Structure formats: C-alpha cells, structure tokens
Amino acid sequence: MYMQRHKHLKLDQSKIDRARRLLEAKTEQDTIEQALDLVLAEEAILRAHRRVRKAGGFVNVYRT
C-alpha cells in the first residue's frame, strides 16, 4: 500500500520533457513516477558504488 500526497515542486521542464520521451510516459506524473521507480530499483548498485568510492574508488584500467 502506498500513500499519495500532493506536491508542488519547481522542476526543469526540459528534463521532464526529455524523460517523458525516453520513458514513453503518457503524462508528466507518470514520467516522474517511472523515474523514481528506476532510481529505487538501482538502490543496491548506488550503495555499492558509494562503498567502493569510500574504499578508494575505481581504477581506470583503460587509461593510456
């Protein structure tokens, strides 16, 4: 179960438009919902990147 709340936000319209096209969303609300779902689905990856960064970061093995 989830709770919906009305929010009044100032957002960059060009970002919403780009995300809407990319996500093929029908409405701006659907666009934002899908974008939030994507971020939450990637939570484990984001946490792993933060742990690696704290441990010293990544080594670029392709650097010439």
N, C-alpha and C positions, 0 to 999 in steps of 0.2 A: 504494500500500500504506500502511496506517496501523497504528499500534500502539495497542492498548487497554491502559489501566492502571487499576487500582482506585484510586479516590479516596474519601476520607472527608471530606465537607465539611459545614459548618453553613450551611444555606440557609433563607431565609424561605419557609415552606410556603405562605403565601398567594400569594406571587409565582409559585411553581411551579404552584399550582392555577389561577391566572389565565392563565398562559402555556399551560398544558395545554389549557384550554378554547379559548383563542384559536387555538392551532395545531392543535387537534383531534388531539392526540397520544394514543396508547394508554397509554403508560407515562411515568413521570417521567424515566427515562433518555432516552426518545425526545424528550421535551419539551426537555431540556437540549441534546441533540444538534442539534435543529432550531433552537433559539435561537442556538447557537454558529454554525451554518451561515449564519443570517441576518446575524449581525454580520460574519462573514468575507466574505460576498457584498457587503456595503456598504463594504468596506475603501477603495475608491477615493473614495467620497463622504466618508467620515470624514477621509481625508487631505486632500482638497480643502477641507473646512471648516476644518481646522487651519491650512492655508496662508492662507486668507482672514482668519482671526482674527489671525494673526501680522502680516498686511499692514494691519491697521487695522479689520477687522471688516466687518459688513454695515451698510448704511444703510437705515433704515426709511422707505421712500418713501410709506407709507400713514399715517404719523403725522399727526394733526390738531392 
